[in-house]
Amino acid sequence: MASNDEEVQVHIEMIRQHKGLPRTPGGPQPPKPEKQLLFFVERAVGNTRCKLRACNESGLGLGDYRIALHPGIEPVNFIINQPGSADFYHISCFEKIADFSQALFFDLVTPVTRNTKNDREVLAAGDSDCRYLVDGGVERLVLEWKIRRRRFIDARDGVVPTEKPLQQNLKDLLYKAGTPRFQPSKVTDMENGEIYILSAHLAPNQSDGPNDNEVWNIFDRYLSTQNHESLNDRHDLSKILAKWKYDCGIALLDEPYMTDEQREEKDRLGPKAIRALRRLSTL
């Protein structure tokens, strides 16, 4: 029987081949994949097993955050090219086999949102696509995590950034929504409905009114430790989302069902954070 390390190594090689890379650096080049490979961050819609045989965690339960490798690795998926087929992993397990400090894997990470759900192709598999969507907090955290980590990767690899600066109205919408006196403005090529969602439901800030000088911010709370050293943490993303999930669980608890420890945790969060967590923990 293969050891856990051997199982992980085999899976690393399978992921590389699935991406269209040699199973090991310098090895024979596999055929080019017929479909775009993506690593979807999504919610589990039922109880499933983690694809990694070396997984030491329990199964993936309803509502858990997971990685959906789409299309899946199984040979049957290549033969029939079945839309919607995917392999599921705990995020922490997937981090063992796909190195998110490397651009060729990092760029494939995609949260399932209202804007990306069609890429997941779940409707073709007979499922309701909205069940896979991550909550608002995870959407904002994963997308911002990608922006920050991409800068660190490029700086390490000597890549000169080529993207254009965000137009100011869009930048304000993404980072100032929810602050006192913020009012959204028209953003070029963005529908009014999306502007409303980003300025209200998905606002990264929570305040107590126009005179609040201590605004709660989701990025300060969960991404404040992001720096170049974060690239050395293989489980960076799963730790961020685990902290978010824990805080949401505390914020959503009702008083009659709380332990003394949970009450202390809820007091530590404070009313402002609790309002933000409840708002951003919905779809």
Rosetta blueprint (number, residue, H / E / L):
1 M L
2 A L
3 S L
4 N H
5 D H
6 E H
7 E H
8 V H
9 Q H
10 V H
11 H H
12 I H
13 E H
14 M H
15 I H
16 R H
17 Q H
18 H H
19 K L
20 G L
21 L L
22 P L
23 R L
24 T L
25 P L
26 G L
27 G L
28 P L
29 Q L
30 P L
31 P L
32 K L
33 P L
34 E L
35 K L
36 Q L
37 L L
38 L E
39 F E
40 F E
41 V E
42 E E
43 R E
44 A L
45 V L
46 G L
47 N L
48 T E
49 R L
50 C L
51 K L
52 L L
53 R L
54 A L
55 C L
56 N L
57 E L
58 S L
59 G L
60 L E
61 G L
62 L L
63 G L
64 D L
65 Y E
66 R E
67 I E
68 A E
69 L E
70 H E
71 P L
72 G L
73 I L
74 E L
75 P H
76 V H
77 N H
78 F H
79 I H
80 I H
81 N L
82 Q L
83 P L
84 G L
85 S L
86 A L
87 D E
88 F E
89 Y E
90 H E
91 I H
92 S H
93 C H
94 F H
95 E H
96 K H
97 I H
98 A L
99 D L
100 F L
101 S L
102 Q L
103 A H
104 L H
105 F H
106 F H
107 D L
108 L L
109 V E
110 T E
111 P E
112 V L
113 T L
114 R L
115 N L
116 T L
117 K H
118 N H
119 D H
120 R H
121 E L
122 V L
123 L H
124 A H
125 A H
126 G L
127 D L
128 S L
129 D H
130 C H
131 R H
132 Y H
133 L L
134 V L
135 D L
136 G H
137 G H
138 V H
139 E H
140 R H
141 L H
142 V H
143 L H
144 E H
145 W H
146 K H
147 I H
148 R H
149 R H
150 R H
151 R H
152 F H
153 I H
154 D H
155 A H
156 R H
157 D H
158 G L
159 V L
160 V L
161 P L
162 T L
163 E L
164 K L
165 P L
166 L L
167 Q L
168 Q H
169 N H
170 L H
171 K H
172 D H
173 L H
174 L H
175 Y H
176 K H
177 A L
178 G L
179 T L
180 P L
181 R L
182 F L
183 Q L
184 P L
185 S L
186 K L
187 V L
188 T L
189 D L
190 M L
191 E L
192 N H
193 G H
194 E H
195 I H
196 Y H
197 I H
198 L H
199 S H
200 A L
201 H L
202 L L
203 A L
204 P L
205 N E
206 Q E
207 S L
208 D L
209 G L
210 P L
211 N L
212 D L
213 N L
214 E L
215 V L
216 W E
217 N E
218 I H
219 F H
220 D H
221 R H
222 Y H
223 L L
224 S L
225 T L
226 Q L
227 N L
228 H H
229 E H
230 S H
231 L H
232 N H
233 D L
234 R L
235 H L
236 D H
237 L H
238 S H
239 K H
240 I H
241 L H
242 A H
243 K H
244 W H
245 K H
246 Y H
247 D H
248 C H
249 G H
250 I H
251 A H
252 L L
253 L L
254 D L
255 E H
256 P H
257 Y H
258 M L
259 T L
260 D H
261 E H
262 Q H
263 R H
264 E H
265 E H
266 K H
267 D H
268 R H
269 L H
270 G H
271 P H
272 K H
273 A H
274 I H
275 R H
276 A H
277 L H
278 R H
279 R H
280 L H
281 S L
282 T L
283 L L
